[in-house]
Amino acid sequence: MSEDRREDILRESILLTQEKLRKTLGLAELKFEELGILFIDEGVQVLCEGIGIYAELFKRTGLQDREALENAISKSHNVVKEAALELLNVENDWGEFLGMIEANEIGKKDTELPKIGDKIPSNFILTYVGGGTPTNVDSYYPSYGSSATKDATLTAETSSAFSLGDILTAEKGVTLMVLNRHFA
């Protein structure tokens, strides 16, 4: 395939991604207006569509990750770089929207922000963003029991606690957690 054709595909893919992300962001903003403080509990799945949009971008371009994408853009002509700037503008809009949601979530709870190394109680509610019933960590990862409690501070309400590492290395297959504006 010629270099010009590769750049055409890259540019078209970036523009399509930008368009789809803009549309998804618009849907998320409408959902947020509709649901307000319930957005994270009932409407967050719309944000997960962004993951699929990026997966499609990488598939169409044959690139493996963000670093490869940025490298390809840096070596391309100005029309590709201009398309990438448009995508960056949409990403910045997403960042602002996620920041607003995060501020809204922090404002509605009487909790301290988590820090590296913090444990989560086993009664922490997990929500499958594709639909389904919310469940707590204990029922989803029952095999950890008290082995995950070594350095956790337990209360009368919690029988055990888990680290993010415990959850991500569980024998449940692939786990994707969306923690406010962070993908883990």
KOLNUDREN-679243 format. One record per residue: x, y, z of N, C-alpha, C in turn. Coordinates in pm, whole numbers, plus 32768, in hexadecimal, padded with zeros to 4 digits. Layout:
! residues N
XYZXYZXYZ ...
END
This chain:
! residues 184
80557F8B80008000800080008059807C8000 803580DD7FB1808681567FA5807B81AC8023 80DE81FE803680E1825880AA806C82BA80A7 804A82EC802F7FD8834780217F568303804B 7F46828580247ECB823C80477EC4822680DE 7F358208811D7F3981F781AF7F10827781F6 7F4282E681C27F1E836781FF7E8B838781EA 7E55836581767DC68379815D7D72832881C1 7D9982AB81D47D51825582337D5D828D82C0 7DD482B982E57DE982F2836A7D93836E837E 7D9483C7831C7D45844383257CB08423832E 7C7F83CD82D57BF183A982D47BC983678358 7C1F8312838C7C0382CC84097BFF832D847F 7C5B838B84807C5E83EF84EB7BE1844684E6 7BBB8471846D7B4384C4845F7AC584778487 7ABD83F884617A4A83A684887A4583958520 7AB8837E855C7AC0837085EE7A9483F08631 7AC5846086007AA084E286387A0984F88630 79D084D585BD794084E685A978EF848D8608 7918840F861478D183B2866C78E083D986FF 795884048725796D843087B0791A84AB87D0 79118507877378C185818786782E855B879A 77FE84FE8747777384D18750775A848C87D7 77B4843487FE77A783EC887D77AD844D88F2 780484AF88EB780C8514895477888560895D 774E858288EB76CD85C688EA76618573892E 766084F089107600849689517618848F89E7 7696848B8A0E76B884868A9D768B85058AE3 769F85768AA2767585F68ADF75DE85FB8AEF 759485CA8A8B750385C58A9574D785688B06 751984F58B1074FA84958B79751784D18C02 7584851C8C0B75A8855D8C8A753F85C58CB0 751086128C4E74A686748C697428862F8C99 740B85BC8C5D739285718C7F739C85318D0A 740F84F58D29741D84A88DA4745B84F48E18 74A6855E8DFC74E585AB8E67754185558EBC 752A85578F40758385108F9C757C84788F8E 751B84468F44751083B68F2E755C83888EB2 75A283E38E7075E783C28DF27646834C8E02 769C834E8E6876FD82E18E7A76B4825E8E95 764A82638EE3760381E98F0675B181B08E93 757982088E3E751A81D78DDA753D81F88D49 759C82518D2F75B4827B8CA6764282748C76 769D82448CC9772B82488CA7774E81EF8C2F 76FC818B8C11771E81308BA3773181788B1E 76F181EC8B0E770382388A91779682628A80 77DA827C8AEE786882A38AE678C0822F8AB7 789781B68AD778E881428AB178EB812D8A1B 788F816A89D37891816089427913819A890A 794D81F8895279CC823489267A3B81CE8919 7A398167896C7A9F80FE89657A9580B788DE 7A1A809688B77A05805388377A2B80AA87C0 7A14812B87CE7A38818887637ACF8189874E 7B1B818B87BB7BAD818787AF7BDC80FF877B 7B9C809487A67BC1800E87747BAF800986DD 7B43804686AD7B29804B861D7B95809E85D5 7BBF810C86127C29816085D87CA9810E85C9 7CCF80C786327D4B8079862B7D3F800885C6 7CCA7FCB85BC7CB77F60855B7CBF7F9584CC 7C7A800484B27C7A803D842A7D06806983FE 7D53809F845A7DD880D284377E4580688441 7E277FF884817E8C7F9084947EF17FB384FF 7ED2801785507F2D804085BC7F047FFB863E 7F657FE586947F4D7F96870D7F207FE88786 7F4E806587907F3080B288087F3D814787ED 7F28819588557F2A822688497FB68258881F 801B821B885680A38244883580C08232879F 809681C1876880A981A686D8805882098685 7FDF822B86B47F8C828C866E7FD18315866B 8000834186DE804383C386E580C183C58690 810A8356868C8182834D863A815E835785A5 80F48311857C80C9831684F0809C83A384CB 805583E585248027846E850A809F84CC84FC 810184BC855381758516854F81C4850B84CD 81BD8498848B82068481840E81B284A18393 813784CE83A880D984E4833880D88575830B 80948589829A8083861082648024866282BA 801F86E3829E7FD0873F82EF7F3B871F82F3 7F0286E782887E7286C9828A7E51866082F5 7EAB8602830A7E99859E83747EA985E083FC 7F0C863784077F23867D84877EAD86D784AA 7E70871784467DFA876A845E7D858715848E 7D73869F84547D0A864484817D2386188511 7DA285FE852F7DC785D685B77DAB8647861B 7DBF86C385F37DA08734864B7D09873C8668 7CB9871D86027C27871986177C0386AB867B 7C448637866F7C2D85CA86CE7C5985F4875A 7CCA863787637CFB866787E57C9886C88825 7C59871D87D57BF4877A880A7B7E872E8845 7B5386C488017AE4867288367B10862D88B7 7B8B85F988B97BBE85BA89327BC3861C89A6 7BE78699898A7BE786FF89F37B5987188A26 7AF8871B89CA7A6C872B89F27A3F86B68A4A 7A6A863C8A257A4C85C78A787A8985D98B03 7B0686068B067B49861B8B877AFE867D8BDF 7ACD86E98BA37A7F874B8BF079FD870D8C23 79BA86C18BCE793E86818BF67957861D8C68 79BE85CA8C5A79DF856A8CC37A0685B08D45 7A4B861F8D397A6D866D8DB079F186A18DF7 798E86CC8DA9791186FB8DE278C886888E29 78C786138DEA7886859F8E2878CE85798EA8 795285798EA479A285568F18798785B88F8A 798386398F6B7966869D8FD278DA8688900C 787C86648FB677F4864A8FE277F085D1903F 783A8568901D783F84F09070787F850C90F7 78EE855590F679338574917278D985CC91CA 78918628918A783A868191D477C4863C9215 779885CB91DF772285899217774585239283 77C4850A929677EC84A692F8783C84E69368 783384A993D9787C84D7944E78F884819464 7941846993F879B4841194017A32845893D3 7A9F842294017B22845593DB7B4984179355 7B93845F93047BC3842892867C2283B492A1 7C1C834A924F7C7682D992647D0683009244 7D6182BB92897DF082D092737E2F824C924B 7EA38251920D7EEA81D891E57EFF81819260 7EDC810292537EED80A292BF7E7280909315 7E0D80E693047D9180D793507D4D8054932C 7D06801D938B7CB67FA493757C247FCE936A 7BD67F7C93257B477F96931D7AFF7F2C9370 7A937F5293B27A4A7EEF94017A067E8993A6 79F17E1393DA79B57DAA938979227DC5936A 78E57E2493B1785A7E44939278507EB7932D 78C17EDB92F078C67F3F928678747F0B9210 781C7F5F91DA77C27F33917078047F4090E7 78047ED2909C78347ED1901277BB7ED58FB7 77C17F238F4D77547F288EED77887F028E64 774C7E9F8E29776F7E768DA177327EDC8D43 77857F278CFA77547F978CAB77007F6D8C34 77077EEF8C0D76B57EC08B9E76287E9D8BCA 76077EB78C4675847E958C7C75957E288CE4 752C7E058D2375347D9B8D8775267DD38E13 752F7D7B8E7175187D9D8EFB759A7DC48F40 75997E348F8976117E568FD6762E7DE8903E 76AB7DCF905776D27D6990B877467D9D9109 775F7D63917D77D27D9191CB784C7D3D91AC 78BE7D6E91D2793D7D2C91B479417CA091EE 790E7C8F9269790F7C0D92AB78C77BA2925A 78557BC5921F780B7B6091D578467B48914A 788C7BAA911478C97B999091794F7B519099 79997B6C91037A1D7B3091187A207AE8919F 79CE7A8291B579C37A4492397A4079F89265 7A9879D6920B7B0B7982922E7B7479CA9281 7B6B7A4E928D7BD37A9792D77BC37A8C936D 7B477A8B939C7B307A7D942C7B897AD7947C 7BC27AA394E87C127AF695417CA37B039512 7CCA7ABB94A97D547AC3947A7D767B4D9442 7D117B9A941C7D297C1D93E17D217C8C9449 7D1C7C6994C97D047CCF952F7D817CFA957A 7DF37CC995557E6E7CDF95A17E817D6E95D3 7E7A7DCF95787E927E5995A27E167EB09592 7DA37E7495947D277EC195867CF17EE6960F 7CB27F5896197C6F7F8096927BDD7F579684 7BB27EFB96D67B2C7EC796CB7AD07F0C972F 7A517F10970F79ED7F48976879867EDC9785 79257EFE97D778BB7E9D97F6786B7E79977A 786E7ED29715781F7EBB969C786A7E669635 78EB7E55964479377E0B95E0797F7D959620 797B7D2495DD79BE7CAE96107A467C9B95D0 7A5A7CD9955F7ADB7CCF951A7AED7D4894C1 7B657D59948B7B807DC994327BDB7D9993C3 7BD87DE193537C237DB992DD7C737E2E92A8 7CE37E0F926E7D2C7E7592257D037E6B9193 7D1F7ED391467D037ECF90B87D527E5C9077 7DCA7E4590A87E1B7DD690747DD87D4F908A 7D967D3E90FF7D4D7CC2911A7CE37CAB90AF 7C9A7D1490907C2C7D0890317C607CEF8FA4 7CC77D398F7C7CF97D2F8EF37D427CAC8ED8 7D727C698F417DB77BEA8F2C7D5F7B738F4C 7CDF7B8B8F667C827B1E8F847C727AC38F0B 7C477A4B8F247C3479EA8EB97BAA79F98E79 7B817A738E5C7AFF7A8E8E1F7B0F7AB28D8C 7B857AA68D557B9B7AD08CCB7BC27B638CC9 7B907BAB8C697BB27C388C587B587C8E8CAE 7B947CEB8CF67B487D498D487B697DD68D1A 7B047E238CF77B177EAF8CD57ACB7EFF8D3D 7B117F558D827AD07FA88DE67ADC80398DBC 7A6F80808DC27A70810E8DA67A6081548E2D 7AC881958E567AC981D98ED67AC9826F8EBC 7A5182A78EBA7A3D83328E947A78834A8E0B 7AEB83898E027B2283A78D7F7B9B83528D5C 7BAD82E48DA37C2282918D8D7BF982078D5F 7C3E81D18CFC7C2581498CD07C9480F38D07 7C7080878D467CD3802F8D847CC97FA48D47 
END
